[in-house]
Amino acid sequence: PPRSGRQSAGSAGCWRGGFVRRYQAYAGTTVGRDDLRWHEAVVCLRMMVEVAGWVQDGTIGGRAGHPFLTSGRELAARLSAATGMAVRPR
């Protein structure tokens, strides 16, 4: 991520782990690593599709600095890892 987002991105893994533990305790179920990876890939795809819509409708210029844009490489990398197919950010 960009320099300004490195600390928050680094702490995201800790936050995610805590979230999953709390969710599992509350729901009384276990979230498998593969299930979590699949759902993360779906969220990455949704964000990338949102950006594609901005490109299509010509509104991307007014969205500079938006997290979906600044995280494009990470989103593409996670989606590529989950699907085994090369995904490129915008």
Secondary structure, 3 states (H helix, E strand, C coil): CCHHHHHHHHHHHHHHHHHHHHHHHHHCCCCCHHHHHHHHHHHHHHHHHHHHHHHHHCCHHHHCCCHHHHCHHHHHHHHHHHHCCCCCCC
